[in-house]
Amino acid sequence: ARQKEYAKGFQSNSGAMFDCIIGAIDGLVICTLMPSLEFCRSIECGQTNFRCHRKDKNGLNFQAICDHKRRFFWVKMKWPAATSDYMAWVTSGLHHALENNDVKKKILEGVTIIGDNAYVKRMFMATPLKGVHGGYQDAYNYYLTEQKVVIECAFGMLVHRWSILRAPLAIPTQKVAPLM
């Protein structure tokens, strides 16, 4: 019932009347101080993996899915910041459950989550089409992106509401995920 509610909500927000979207996914780097060498050795992960060079910050990759009202209904945070959104997603339990949806029935048939091009198109994941230069495909990308912006807004609201997230968290790395 909740998935049908989310699909109707996304449909009412969609200029293209997409009626099959139940959530938008993306990743956010939660900034932290560089973890200690001892901690990194204990989890068998190098310190440089916690550095997101694209954003020039240390931290953890926070993956989240929100509904049409910008409410998070799935979050996972167990990867260093240098982990791509794609790698974080495909190594998550939810991804595995959706891959085996015939058995686990986590998602209704015919509905999808939407993500940006960091993710890969699957039966349960819609992403923008690549190499599009106009026409219906360009319109599809426009309207899909129009719906995906809810996750960006949800992240903005999260950081705005919890101002401690605007600066690197000065707590031990292993306490960051429980805090979030």
Helices and strands as residue ranges (DSSP letters): H 2-13, E 21-31, H 37-42, G 47-50, E 51-52, E 57-66, E 72-80, H 85-90, H 93-99, H 101-104, E 112-114, E 125-126, H 135-161, G 163-166, G 173-175, H 176-179
